[in-house]
Amino acid sequence: MSTLHSGENTPMSEHAGHRERLRQRFERDRGMDSFAPHEALELLLTYAIPRKDTNPIAHRLLDHFGSLHAVLEAPVDELTAVDEIGLRTAQLIAMLLPMFRQYENDRLKPRTALDSYRRVRDYCWALFRGVTVEKFYLISLDSQLKLIDARVLAEGTLDEVPVYPREVIATLLRQNASGAVISHNHPGQTSAPSAQDIRLTHQLKRIMGDLNIVLYDHVIVGTDGTYSFAQTGMLNPDPEKNE
């Protein structure tokens, strides 16, 4: 009578052993600082793709998109174009950055005071992590510069977003805000402000000032980092007042 083999030398058991070693390494190191990009992706994929070697799939993703951050920023339909990436796997990958933004907002909201250029800049940078279309955020502050709320008031195409001052003001009044920071992004472009960005900033500053609401900054997030109107002196003077 033939006997059943343990399977210890089969490809399946080799993959299972490798998966377990990756997971143990993650727990031992308490993070992924020692992981190469393909290893981080490989570990993630083990939770979505059972009974397959995820190492070549991770490399395939990196080869297709060029970098780990590009993989994480990719939309679901582009992810599923990669061989062996199904819908559920693509959804898992695509939800990571939005989940992290939710985490940042939830962690900071109860106690954050945006009372320095750096804190404002870092907060705005986190809001746009992985965002590939232009969005406009209104960040409402109380009299102690503590965060009341941060919400998207407008969302547009890759390079254009419509902003309505009346909606900004209505939101601030509903929240009884004493001040605000506005922020938007330039996907795939530098953070340098356009003429339209400058006009909108000073228009909102004048309207808010008439209501005793302070516009503390306008931060633009681009491929080269952030641009702060306050830090560069662009909040003052208002060019239209000097005409």
C-alpha positions in Angstrom: 0.0 0.0 0.0 1.3 3.4 -0.9 1.6 6.0 1.9 0.7 9.6 2.0 3.6 12.1 1.9 3.8 14.9 4.4 4.1 17.4 1.6 6.9 19.3 3.3 8.9 19.6 0.1 6.0 20.6 -2.1 5.8 24.1 -3.6 2.6 24.7 -1.6 4.3 24.1 1.8 7.3 26.2 0.7 5.0 29.1 -0.1 3.2 28.6 3.3 6.5 28.6 5.1 7.7 31.8 3.4 4.4 33.5 4.1 4.7 32.6 7.8 8.3 33.9 8.0 7.3 37.2 6.5 4.5 37.5 9.1 6.8 36.6 11.9 9.3 39.1 10.7 6.7 41.8 10.7 5.7 41.0 14.3 9.3 40.7 15.4 10.4 44.0 13.9 7.1 45.7 14.8 6.8 47.2 11.4 8.2 47.2 7.9 11.2 49.4 8.2 13.5 46.5 7.2 11.2 45.3 4.3 12.1 46.0 0.7 9.1 47.4 -1.3 8.5 44.0 -3.0 8.5 42.3 0.4 6.0 44.7 1.9 3.7 44.2 -1.1 4.3 40.4 -1.0 3.2 40.3 2.7 0.1 42.4 2.0 -0.9 40.1 -0.9 -0.7 37.0 1.2 -3.9 38.1 2.9 -5.7 38.5 -0.4 -4.3 35.7 -2.5 -4.3 32.3 -0.9 -2.3 29.3 -2.0 -0.1 31.2 -4.5 3.4 32.5 -4.4 2.9 36.3 -4.1 6.5 37.2 -4.6 6.3 37.3 -8.5 3.0 39.1 -8.3 4.5 41.8 -6.1 7.4 42.2 -8.5 4.9 42.4 -11.4 3.0 45.2 -9.7 6.2 47.2 -9.1 7.4 46.6 -12.7 4.0 47.8 -14.0 3.6 50.9 -11.9 7.3 51.8 -11.3 7.3 52.2 -7.5 5.5 51.2 -4.3 3.8 54.6 -3.9 2.5 54.4 -7.5 1.0 51.0 -6.7 -0.7 52.3 -3.6 -2.0 55.3 -5.5 -3.3 53.3 -8.5 -7.1 53.1 -9.1 -8.8 49.7 -8.9 -9.3 49.4 -12.7 -5.6 49.9 -13.4 -4.6 47.4 -10.7 -6.8 44.7 -12.1 -5.0 45.1 -15.4 -2.0 43.4 -13.8 -1.9 39.6 -14.2 -3.3 37.7 -11.2 -4.7 40.8 -9.5 -8.4 40.3 -9.1 -11.0 42.8 -8.0 -10.9 42.0 -4.3 -7.1 42.2 -4.2 -7.2 45.5 -6.1 -9.7 46.9 -3.7 -7.5 45.9 -0.7 -4.6 47.7 -2.2 -6.6 50.8 -3.2 -8.1 51.2 0.3 -4.8 51.5 2.1 -4.1 55.2 1.5 -7.7 56.4 2.1 -7.7 54.3 5.3 -4.5 56.0 6.4 -6.0 59.5 5.8 -9.0 58.5 7.9 -6.6 57.4 10.6 -4.7 60.7 10.5 -7.9 62.7 10.7 -9.3 60.7 13.5 -6.0 60.7 15.5 -5.4 64.4 15.2 -8.9 65.8 15.3 -9.6 65.7 19.1 -6.5 67.5 20.2 -4.6 69.0 17.3 -3.6 72.7 17.5 -2.5 73.9 14.1 -0.4 76.7 15.7 2.8 76.6 13.6 3.7 76.6 10.0 5.1 73.1 10.3 2.0 71.6 11.9 -0.2 73.2 9.3 2.0 72.0 6.5 2.3 68.5 7.8 -1.4 68.2 8.4 -2.2 69.4 4.8 0.4 67.0 3.4 -1.3 64.1 5.1 -4.7 65.1 3.8 -3.5 64.6 0.2 -1.5 61.5 0.6 -2.2 59.4 -2.5 -4.9 61.7 -3.9 -4.7 61.9 -7.7 -7.4 64.4 -8.5 -7.6 68.0 -7.4 -9.5 68.6 -4.1 -10.1 71.7 -2.0 -10.2 71.3 1.8 -11.5 73.7 4.3 -9.9 73.3 7.7 -11.9 75.0 10.5 -10.2 76.2 13.7 -11.4 77.5 17.0 -10.0 80.5 18.9 -7.2 78.4 20.3 -6.2 77.2 16.8 -7.5 73.7 17.5 -9.0 71.7 14.8 -12.8 71.7 14.5 -13.2 70.0 11.2 -11.5 69.3 7.9 -13.7 68.5 4.9 -13.6 68.5 1.1 -15.7 71.3 -0.2 -14.9 70.7 -3.9 -13.4 68.0 -6.1 -12.5 68.3 -9.7 -10.5 66.8 -12.5 -6.8 66.2 -12.6 -6.0 69.9 -12.8 -9.1 71.9 -12.0 -11.5 72.2 -9.0 -14.4 74.6 -8.6 -14.5 76.5 -5.3 -17.5 78.7 -4.2 -16.7 81.3 -1.5 -20.3 81.2 -0.3 -20.0 77.5 0.6 -16.7 78.2 2.5 -18.3 81.0 4.5 -21.5 79.0 5.2 -19.5 76.1 6.5 -17.4 78.3 8.8 -20.5 80.0 10.2 -22.2 76.7 10.8 -19.2 75.5 12.7 -18.8 78.7 14.7 -15.2 78.8 13.6 -12.8 81.6 14.6 -10.3 80.9 11.8 -9.5 78.6 8.9 -6.8 77.2 6.7 -7.6 76.3 3.1 -5.7 73.8 1.2 -5.7 72.2 -2.2 -3.4 70.0 -4.3 -1.8 70.1 -7.7 -1.7 66.5 -8.8 1.4 65.8 -10.9 2.5 69.4 -10.7 4.6 71.7 -8.5 3.0 73.5 -5.6 3.6 76.9 -7.0 0.3 79.0 -6.9 -1.5 80.0 -10.1 -2.9 83.4 -10.6 -6.4 81.9 -9.9 -5.1 80.5 -6.6 -3.8 83.9 -5.6 -7.1 85.7 -6.5 -9.2 83.1 -4.6 -7.0 83.3 -1.5 -7.4 87.1 -1.2 -11.1 87.0 -2.1 -11.7 84.5 0.8 -9.5 86.5 3.1 -11.5 89.7 2.5 -14.9 88.0 3.0 -13.8 86.1 6.1 -12.2 89.3 7.5 -15.5 91.1 7.3 -17.0 88.4 9.4 -14.1 88.4 12.0 -12.9 85.0 10.8 -9.2 84.8 10.3 -7.7 83.0 7.2 -4.4 81.8 8.7 -3.0 80.1 5.6 -3.5 78.6 2.2 -1.4 75.5 1.6 -0.9 74.0 -1.8 0.4 70.4 -2.0 2.3 69.4 -5.1 4.9 67.0 -6.3 7.7 69.1 -4.8 6.2 69.5 -1.4 4.0 72.3 0.0 3.6 76.0 -0.6 2.4 78.1 2.3 0.9 81.5 1.5 1.4 82.6 5.1 5.0 81.5 5.3 6.0 83.2 2.0 4.2 86.4 2.9 1.6 86.0 0.1 -1.4 86.5 2.5 -0.3 90.1 2.8 -0.6 92.5 1.3 -3.9 91.9 -0.6 -2.9 93.1 -4.2 -6.5 94.3 -4.9 -6.4 96.6 -2.0 -3.3 98.3 -3.5 -4.9 99.1 -6.8 
